Amino acid sequence: MPLQPVAQPLLRINLRRLIVLVAFASAVISLANSFYATYQVQRQLLIDTTLEANYAYALKLASSTENFLLAARQQLAYSAGQLPRHFADPAALKTEAERLRGQTNTFNSVLIVNAQGKVLGVSPETLGLQNSQLASEGARLALRERRPLITRPYMSSVGNLVVFISHPVFDRGGRYLGYVGGSIYLKQKNILFTLLGQHYYRDASYLYVVDQSRRLLYHPDPLRVGEVAGKNAVIDAILRQESGSASIVNSRGTDMLAGYAVLPSTGWGIVAQRPTAATLAPLNQLMLNTLWYSLPIALLSLPFIWWLARLISRPLVQLAESASRMDAPGMSERIGGIRAWYLEAAQIKRALLVGMSLLQKKIGKLKFDVQTDPLTGLSNRRGMAAALDAWQAQARPFSVIAIDIDHFKQVNDRWGHAVGDEVILHLAQLMRTCSRDADVLCRNGGDEFIMLLPEADLDVALQVAERLRARVAAASIPGAGPVTVSLGVVSSEQGAGKVLGADAVLLAADAALYVAKENGRNRVGLAEPA
């Protein structure tokens, strides 16, 4: 019988193009994997290097700042040792204040204050604090503690945000005379500002200084000096007196690579950081350059891949074309003439030749198996559906007899399934003896059977049903004894030109069968179609 045409694939792509695509995709995937691995390794290396560099730089600046603060305190300590001899001399105190401020530019202002908080000497005089009584946070702390101090940032009496460094003054008898102190204005230039503001990086790196209250003591943006920093993992680590490095997101939402170190004497933290994007920018350009230089070799390899794909695909393409027309005359000779030069193609060629000889036999057997009940040899539901479809297409009238073995479950439960199978086989044989050659006999599943009677009206179908019922009732099956059946009969022609479809006829037959069972079984039932 002729072969049905094979459905076309969704993607109409031949083997040659497929091989080229696979080869090209493999090359691209390998190249992409290599690029990705290289990128990740280099990226991590750059990040680790930057973190280490920023940490080292923060340590260096922390050490420099610590030395600066130590020098400032030493200056004040030296001055405190000289002042007791001149504490009653206003001119000498003024000279000493001017000397301290002008000697190294360490302090923006210098104060010499007695034990009652009165300013005895000040530089510069423009502050207008001479002989005034100080009440600032730094002044009160110095008078109360009477020891060397570095205050946290506070607003001075003249409106400057300052850090105040002080040293107590005692006479030779140990009597507290007052203190000498210097202020560093956080929002004005000073030697600390110069120390932190000049560094060798020109790559968007910057640093800032924060105290133990999270207040910014130094920042490249002067407007942020004095600001209290929000949630920040690096600042949290500084508050725990930890030094190290970390990848963070700053308060502006920018990914940063930060190194940080803590000043032992003050607890201040110096943070050196660089945007991650700036760190990785050279790597991105490097990868683009590598890709650009890889393209020529990749493009030159395409013609070779195309030629090799054509050589490999040719015998398979010829075999595929032959397989799609296996029912054409002379196809065996054509397949035999194909040059299958490698093992897989030769095996496919051999399989096609063998398959052609078996195909017709298998198709015939398959159709029989698909439409036949294996136990009884009667048609199954597929066979029944095929017959009904054909009759409907031909507008052919027919009648249906629905059959059900009475109390079949009890037969199985009492005598076993082997005896049950014998009952089914016996009924199938009786159906054959009561039917015509044109009738279609079907097992509808389990103990249900259908007889399709073409060109038979309701009266004929009733006669056939009654004859079958009587023969079954009169028979005695070895091992099971007498068995009865209930039958429902309906015709597709209902009179007055009304014709039922196949589904409606089958439903009506089931209803008629139900009527027979309701009326006591072992009888033929009729029912009006719904």
C-alpha positions as CSV (number, residue, x, y, z in Angstrom):
1,M,0.0,0.0,0.0
2,P,1.2,3.6,-0.6
3,L,3.1,5.3,2.2
4,Q,1.6,8.3,3.8
5,P,3.7,11.5,3.3
6,V,5.9,12.4,6.3
7,A,4.9,15.7,8.0
8,Q,7.3,18.5,7.3
9,P,9.6,19.6,10.2
10,L,9.0,22.9,11.9
11,L,12.5,24.1,11.0
12,R,13.3,23.4,7.3
13,I,17.1,23.1,7.7
14,N,19.2,20.6,5.9
15,L,21.9,18.4,7.4
16,R,24.8,20.4,5.8
17,R,23.6,23.7,7.4
18,L,22.9,21.9,10.6
19,I,26.5,20.5,10.7
20,V,27.8,24.0,10.0
21,L,25.7,25.5,12.7
22,V,26.7,22.8,15.2
23,A,30.4,23.4,14.4
24,F,30.0,27.1,14.5
25,A,28.0,27.0,17.7
26,S,30.7,24.7,19.3
27,A,33.4,27.2,18.3
28,V,31.4,30.1,19.6
29,I,30.6,28.3,22.9
30,S,34.2,27.3,23.4
31,L,35.4,30.8,22.6
32,A,32.7,32.3,24.9
33,N,33.6,29.9,27.7
34,S,37.3,30.8,27.3
35,F,36.5,34.5,27.3
36,Y,34.2,34.1,30.3
37,A,36.7,32.2,32.3
38,T,39.5,34.6,31.5
39,Y,37.3,37.6,32.3
40,Q,36.3,36.1,35.7
41,V,39.9,35.3,36.6
42,Q,41.2,38.7,35.5
43,R,38.3,40.4,37.2
44,Q,38.9,38.8,40.5
45,L,42.6,39.4,40.2
46,L,42.0,43.2,39.6
47,I,39.5,43.3,42.5
48,D,41.9,41.5,44.9
49,T,44.8,43.7,43.8
50,T,42.8,46.9,44.2
51,L,41.5,45.9,47.6
52,E,45.1,45.0,48.7
53,A,46.4,48.3,47.3
54,N,43.7,50.4,49.0
55,Y,44.3,48.6,52.3
56,A,48.0,49.2,52.1
57,Y,47.4,52.9,51.2
58,A,44.9,53.3,54.1
59,L,47.5,51.8,56.5
60,K,50.2,54.1,55.2
61,L,47.9,57.2,55.6
62,A,46.8,56.0,59.0
63,S,50.5,55.7,60.1
64,S,51.2,59.2,58.6
65,T,48.2,60.7,60.4
66,E,49.1,59.0,63.6
67,N,52.6,60.5,63.4
68,F,51.1,63.9,62.6
69,L,48.9,63.8,65.7
70,L,51.8,62.5,67.8
71,A,53.9,65.4,66.6
72,A,51.1,67.9,67.4
73,R,50.7,66.5,70.9
74,Q,54.5,66.6,71.4
75,Q,54.5,70.3,70.4
76,L,51.8,71.0,72.9
77,A,53.5,68.9,75.6
78,Y,56.8,70.9,75.1
79,S,55.0,74.2,75.3
80,A,53.1,73.0,78.4
81,G,56.5,72.3,80.0
82,Q,57.7,75.9,79.3
83,L,54.6,77.8,80.1
84,P,54.6,77.6,84.0
85,R,57.5,80.1,84.1
86,H,55.6,82.6,82.1
87,F,52.0,82.0,83.1
88,A,51.7,85.4,84.7
89,D,53.2,87.2,81.7
90,P,50.5,88.0,79.1
91,A,53.1,89.1,76.5
92,A,55.0,85.8,76.8
93,L,51.8,83.8,76.5
94,K,50.8,85.7,73.4
95,T,54.2,85.1,71.9
96,E,54.0,81.3,72.7
97,A,50.6,81.1,71.1
98,E,51.8,82.8,68.0
99,R,54.9,80.5,67.9
100,L,52.8,77.3,68.2
101,R,50.4,78.3,65.4
102,G,53.1,79.5,63.0
103,Q,55.8,76.9,63.6
104,T,54.3,74.1,61.5
105,N,50.9,75.2,60.4
106,T,49.6,72.2,62.4
107,F,46.8,74.2,64.1
108,N,44.4,76.7,62.7
109,S,44.2,78.4,66.1
110,V,46.0,78.1,69.5
111,L,44.7,78.9,73.0
112,I,46.3,79.2,76.4
113,V,43.7,78.9,79.1
114,N,43.9,79.1,82.9
115,A,42.3,76.7,85.4
116,Q,39.2,78.9,85.5
117,G,38.6,78.7,81.7
118,K,39.8,82.2,81.0
119,V,41.8,82.7,77.8
120,L,45.3,84.1,78.6
121,G,46.7,83.8,75.1
122,V,45.2,83.3,71.7
123,S,46.4,83.1,68.1
124,P,45.2,84.5,65.8
125,E,43.9,87.6,67.7
126,T,41.2,88.0,65.2
127,L,39.2,85.4,67.0
128,G,38.5,88.0,69.7
129,L,38.8,85.5,72.5
130,Q,41.5,87.2,74.6
131,N,40.5,87.3,78.3
132,S,37.1,85.7,77.5
133,Q,35.6,82.8,79.4
134,L,35.4,79.6,77.3
135,A,32.4,77.4,77.5
136,S,32.9,75.2,74.4
137,E,32.8,71.4,74.6
138,G,36.6,71.1,74.1
139,A,37.3,73.7,76.8
140,R,35.0,72.1,79.3
141,L,36.5,68.6,78.6
142,A,40.1,69.8,78.9
143,L,39.4,71.6,82.3
144,R,37.5,68.5,83.6
145,E,39.9,65.8,82.5
146,R,43.3,67.6,83.1
147,R,45.1,65.2,80.7
148,P,46.2,65.2,77.1
149,L,43.1,65.0,74.9
150,I,41.9,64.9,71.3
151,T,38.2,65.7,71.2
152,R,35.5,64.5,68.9
153,P,34.4,67.1,66.3
154,Y,32.2,69.9,67.8
155,M,31.2,73.5,66.9
156,S,33.5,76.0,68.5
157,S,32.4,79.3,70.2
158,V,33.2,81.2,67.0
159,G,31.2,78.8,64.7
160,N,33.9,76.5,63.4
161,L,33.7,72.7,63.2
162,V,36.9,71.7,65.0
163,V,38.9,68.9,66.6
164,F,40.7,70.3,69.7
165,I,44.0,68.9,70.8
166,S,45.0,69.9,74.3
167,H,47.7,69.3,77.0
168,P,47.4,70.3,80.7
169,V,49.9,72.8,82.3
170,F,51.2,72.0,85.8
171,D,53.7,74.0,87.9
172,R,56.7,72.4,89.5
173,G,54.6,71.6,92.6
174,G,52.0,69.7,90.6
175,R,49.4,72.5,90.8
176,Y,47.0,72.6,87.8
177,L,47.4,76.0,86.0
178,G,45.3,75.3,82.9
179,Y,46.0,74.0,79.5
180,V,47.4,74.8,76.1
181,G,45.5,73.6,73.0
182,G,45.3,73.8,69.3
183,S,42.2,73.6,67.1
184,I,42.1,71.9,63.7
185,Y,39.3,73.4,61.6
186,L,37.7,70.6,59.7
187,K,36.2,72.8,57.0
188,Q,39.3,74.9,56.4
189,K,42.7,74.0,54.9
190,N,45.3,72.8,57.4
191,I,48.3,70.5,57.4
192,L,46.0,67.5,58.0
193,F,43.9,68.5,55.0
194,T,47.0,68.7,52.9
195,L,48.3,65.3,54.2
196,L,45.0,63.5,53.3
197,G,44.1,65.5,50.2
198,Q,47.2,64.9,48.2
199,H,47.7,61.3,46.9
200,Y,49.2,59.7,43.9
201,Y,46.0,58.1,42.4
202,R,44.3,59.7,39.5
203,D,41.7,57.0,38.8
204,A,38.6,58.2,40.6
205,S,40.0,56.9,43.9
206,Y,39.4,59.0,47.0
207,L,39.6,58.6,50.8
208,Y,37.7,59.9,53.8
209,V,38.2,59.9,57.6
210,V,35.5,59.0,60.1
211,D,35.5,59.1,63.9
212,Q,33.9,56.8,66.4
213,S,30.6,58.7,66.2
214,R,30.4,58.0,62.4
215,R,31.1,61.7,61.7
216,L,33.1,62.5,58.6
217,L,36.3,64.4,59.6
218,Y,37.6,64.6,56.1
219,H,36.0,64.1,52.7
220,P,36.9,65.3,49.1
221,D,33.5,66.9,49.1
222,P,33.8,69.7,51.7
223,L,30.0,69.9,52.0
224,R,30.1,66.4,53.5
225,V,32.6,67.2,56.3
226,G,30.8,66.9,59.6
227,E,28.1,64.7,58.2
228,V,27.1,61.6,60.1
229,A,27.5,58.6,57.8
230,G,24.6,56.2,57.5
231,K,24.7,52.4,57.3
232,N,28.1,51.3,55.9
233,A,29.8,48.0,56.4
234,V,33.3,49.5,56.4
235,I,32.4,52.2,59.0
236,D,30.8,49.4,61.1
237,A,34.1,47.5,61.0
238,I,36.0,50.7,62.0
239,L,33.7,51.2,65.0
240,R,34.8,47.6,66.0
241,Q,38.5,48.8,65.7
242,E,39.0,46.5,62.7
243,S,41.2,47.2,59.7
244,G,41.0,45.4,56.4
245,S,39.3,45.6,52.9
246,A,35.9,45.0,51.5
247,S,33.7,45.4,48.4
248,I,30.8,47.6,49.4
249,V,28.0,49.9,48.0
250,N,28.5,53.4,49.2
251,S,25.7,55.9,50.3
252,R,25.3,57.0,46.6
253,G,24.6,53.4,45.4
254,T,28.1,53.0,43.8
255,D,30.0,49.7,44.0
256,M,33.3,50.5,45.7
257,L,36.5,48.6,46.6
258,A,37.6,49.9,50.0
259,G,40.6,49.5,52.2
260,Y,40.4,50.9,55.7
261,A,42.7,51.3,58.8
262,V,42.1,52.6,62.3
263,L,44.3,55.2,64.2
264,P,45.1,53.6,67.5
265,S,45.3,56.9,69.5
266,T,41.9,58.3,68.4
267,G,39.9,55.4,67.0
268,W,39.5,57.4,63.7
269,G,39.2,55.3,60.6
270,I,40.8,56.2,57.2
271,V,39.1,54.7,54.2
272,A,40.7,54.6,50.8
273,Q,38.3,53.4,48.0
274,R,37.9,53.2,44.3
275,P,34.8,52.6,42.1
276,T,34.6,49.0,41.0
277,A,33.7,50.2,37.5
278,A,36.9,52.2,37.3
279,T,38.9,49.2,38.4
280,L,37.4,47.0,35.7
281,A,37.3,49.5,32.9
282,P,40.7,48.4,31.5
283,L,39.7,44.7,31.6
284,N,36.5,45.4,29.6
285,Q,38.6,47.1,26.9
286,L,41.2,44.3,27.0
287,M,38.4,41.7,26.4
288,L,37.0,43.7,23.5
289,N,40.5,43.9,21.9
290,T,41.0,40.2,22.3
291,L,37.7,39.5,20.7
292,W,38.5,41.8,17.8
293,Y,41.8,40.0,17.1
294,S,40.1,36.6,17.3
295,L,37.6,37.3,14.6
296,P,39.8,36.9,11.4
297,I,40.8,33.3,12.2
298,A,37.2,32.5,13.1
299,L,35.9,33.9,9.8
300,L,38.6,32.2,7.7
301,S,37.6,28.8,9.2
302,L,34.0,29.0,7.9
303,P,34.7,27.9,4.3
304,F,36.5,24.8,5.5
305,I,33.7,24.0,7.8
306,W,31.2,24.4,5.0
307,W,33.2,22.1,2.6
308,L,33.6,19.4,5.3
309,A,29.9,19.6,6.2
310,R,29.0,19.1,2.5
311,L,31.2,16.0,2.3
312,I,29.8,14.4,5.4
313,S,26.1,15.3,4.7
314,R,25.9,14.2,1.0
315,P,25.3,10.5,1.5
316,L,22.9,11.1,4.4
317,V,21.0,13.6,2.3
318,Q,20.6,11.2,-0.5
319,L,19.5,8.4,1.8
320,A,17.0,10.8,3.5
321,E,15.5,11.7,0.1
322,S,15.2,8.1,-0.8
323,A,13.6,7.2,2.5
324,S,10.9,9.9,1.9
325,R,9.9,8.2,-1.4
326,M,10.3,4.5,-0.5
327,D,7.1,3.6,-2.3
328,A,8.4,4.9,-5.7
329,P,9.4,2.4,-8.4
330,G,13.1,1.4,-8.6
331,M,13.9,2.9,-5.2
332,S,15.9,-0.1,-4.1
333,E,18.2,0.3,-7.0
334,R,18.6,4.0,-6.3
335,I,19.5,3.4,-2.7
336,G,22.0,0.7,-3.7
337,G,23.8,3.2,-5.9
338,I,24.4,5.8,-3.1
339,R,28.1,6.0,-2.2
340,A,28.1,5.7,1.6
341,W,31.8,6.2,2.3
342,Y,31.7,6.1,6.1
343,L,30.4,3.5,8.6
344,E,27.2,5.3,9.8
345,A,26.0,6.1,6.3
346,A,26.7,2.5,5.2
347,Q,24.7,1.1,8.1
348,I,21.8,3.4,7.4
349,K,21.9,2.3,3.7
350,R,21.8,-1.3,4.7
351,A,19.0,-0.7,7.2
352,L,16.9,1.0,4.5
353,L,17.2,-1.8,2.1
354,V,16.3,-4.4,4.8
355,G,13.5,-2.2,6.0
356,M,11.9,-1.8,2.6
357,S,11.4,-5.5,2.4
358,L,9.7,-5.7,5.8
359,L,7.7,-2.5,5.7
360,Q,4.7,-3.7,3.9
361,K,4.4,-6.8,6.1
362,K,4.7,-4.8,9.3
363,I,2.1,-2.2,8.2
364,G,-0.5,-4.9,7.4
365,K,0.1,-6.7,10.7
366,L,0.1,-3.4,12.7
367,K,-3.2,-2.3,11.2
368,F,-4.8,-5.7,12.1
369,D,-3.3,-5.6,15.7
370,V,-4.5,-2.0,16.3
371,Q,-8.1,-2.7,15.4
372,T,-8.5,-6.3,16.8
373,D,-9.1,-7.5,20.4
374,P,-6.3,-10.0,21.2
375,L,-8.5,-12.4,23.2
376,T,-11.5,-12.9,21.0
377,G,-10.3,-11.8,17.5
378,L,-13.2,-9.4,17.3
379,S,-12.8,-5.8,16.4
380,N,-11.9,-3.4,19.3
381,R,-13.1,0.1,19.8
382,R,-10.7,1.4,17.0
383,G,-12.1,-1.1,14.6
384,M,-15.7,-0.2,15.6
385,A,-15.0,3.5,15.2
386,A,-13.4,2.9,11.7
387,A,-16.5,1.0,10.5
388,L,-18.9,3.6,11.9
389,D,-16.9,6.5,10.3
390,A,-17.0,4.7,6.9
391,W,-20.8,4.1,7.1
392,Q,-21.5,7.6,8.1
393,A,-19.4,8.9,5.2
394,Q,-21.5,6.7,2.9
395,A,-24.8,7.7,4.6
396,R,-25.4,4.0,5.2
397,P,-28.1,2.9,7.6
398,F,-27.3,0.5,10.4
399,S,-28.5,-1.0,13.6
400,V,-26.5,-1.6,16.8
401,I,-26.9,-4.4,19.4
402,A,-25.2,-3.7,22.7
403,I,-24.5,-6.9,24.7
404,D,-23.5,-7.3,28.3
405,I,-22.8,-10.7,30.1
406,D,-25.1,-10.9,33.2
407,H,-23.3,-11.2,36.6
408,F,-20.0,-11.6,34.9
409,K,-18.1,-10.3,38.0
410,Q,-19.6,-13.2,40.0
411,V,-18.3,-15.6,37.3
412,N,-14.8,-14.2,37.7
413,D,-15.0,-14.1,41.5
414,R,-16.3,-17.6,41.8
415,W,-14.5,-19.5,39.0
416,G,-11.5,-17.3,38.3
417,H,-10.4,-15.2,35.4
418,A,-9.5,-18.2,33.2
419,V,-13.1,-19.4,33.3
420,G,-14.2,-15.8,32.7
421,D,-12.0,-15.7,29.5
422,E,-13.7,-19.0,28.4
423,V,-17.1,-17.3,28.8
424,I,-16.0,-14.3,26.7
425,L,-14.6,-16.6,24.0
426,H,-17.8,-18.7,24.0
427,L,-20.0,-15.6,23.6
428,A,-17.7,-14.3,20.7
429,Q,-18.2,-17.6,18.9
430,L,-22.0,-17.5,19.3
431,M,-22.0,-13.9,18.0
432,R,-20.2,-15.2,14.9
433,T,-22.9,-17.9,14.4
434,C,-25.7,-15.4,14.7
435,S,-24.2,-12.7,12.3
436,R,-23.8,-12.1,8.6
437,D,-20.5,-11.7,6.8
438,A,-21.1,-7.9,6.5
439,D,-21.7,-7.4,10.2
440,V,-19.0,-6.0,12.4
441,L,-18.6,-7.8,15.7
442,C,-16.8,-5.8,18.5
443,R,-15.6,-6.3,22.0
444,N,-16.1,-2.9,23.7
445,G,-14.1,-3.8,26.8
446,G,-14.4,-6.3,29.6
447,D,-17.8,-8.1,29.3
448,E,-19.3,-5.6,26.9
449,F,-19.8,-6.4,23.2
450,I,-21.3,-4.5,20.2
451,M,-22.8,-5.9,17.0
452,L,-23.0,-3.5,14.1
453,L,-25.5,-4.5,11.4
454,P,-25.3,-2.5,8.2
455,E,-28.5,-2.2,6.1
456,A,-30.5,-3.8,8.9
457,D,-33.6,-2.1,10.3
458,L,-34.8,-2.4,13.9
459,D,-36.9,-5.5,13.3
460,V,-34.0,-7.5,11.8
461,A,-31.8,-6.3,14.7
462,L,-34.3,-7.5,17.2
463,Q,-34.5,-10.9,15.6
464,V,-30.7,-11.2,15.7
465,A,-30.6,-10.1,19.3
466,E,-33.3,-12.5,20.4
467,R,-31.6,-15.4,18.5
468,L,-28.3,-14.7,20.2
469,R,-29.9,-14.3,23.6
470,A,-31.6,-17.7,23.3
471,R,-28.5,-19.5,22.1
472,V,-26.4,-18.1,25.0
473,A,-29.1,-19.1,27.5
474,A,-29.3,-22.6,26.1
475,A,-25.6,-23.2,26.1
476,S,-23.6,-24.6,29.0
477,I,-20.0,-23.5,29.4
478,P,-17.6,-26.0,31.0
479,G,-16.6,-24.8,34.4
480,A,-19.1,-22.0,34.5
481,G,-22.5,-23.6,33.8
482,P,-25.3,-21.6,32.2
483,V,-24.7,-17.9,31.4
484,T,-27.1,-15.3,30.2
485,V,-26.8,-11.9,28.4
486,S,-28.7,-8.7,28.3
487,L,-29.0,-6.9,25.0
488,G,-30.0,-3.4,23.9
489,V,-31.1,-2.7,20.3
490,V,-31.4,0.6,18.4
491,S,-31.4,1.6,14.7
492,S,-29.9,4.7,13.1
493,E,-33.1,5.2,11.2
494,Q,-35.9,6.6,13.4
495,G,-38.6,7.1,10.8
496,A,-39.9,10.4,9.3
497,G,-36.5,10.9,7.7
498,K,-34.7,11.2,11.1
499,V,-31.3,9.6,11.1
500,L,-29.1,9.3,14.2
501,G,-25.3,9.8,14.2
502,A,-22.9,7.1,15.4
503,D,-22.5,8.6,18.8
504,A,-26.2,9.0,19.4
505,V,-26.9,5.4,18.2
506,L,-24.3,4.0,20.7
507,L,-25.7,6.1,23.5
508,A,-29.2,4.8,22.7
509,A,-28.0,1.2,22.6
510,D,-26.5,1.7,26.0
511,A,-29.8,3.0,27.3
512,A,-31.7,0.1,25.8
513,L,-29.2,-2.3,27.4
514,Y,-29.9,-0.6,30.7
515,V,-33.6,-1.1,30.2
516,A,-33.0,-4.8,29.7
517,K,-31.0,-5.1,32.9
518,E,-33.6,-3.1,34.8
519,N,-36.3,-5.5,33.6
520,G,-34.6,-8.5,35.0
521,R,-31.7,-9.3,32.6
522,N,-31.6,-12.2,30.1
523,R,-33.7,-10.2,27.7
524,V,-33.6,-7.7,24.8
525,G,-34.3,-4.0,25.7
526,L,-35.4,-1.0,23.6
527,A,-35.1,2.7,24.5
528,E,-36.1,5.9,22.9
529,P,-33.1,7.9,21.7
530,A,-32.4,11.0,23.7
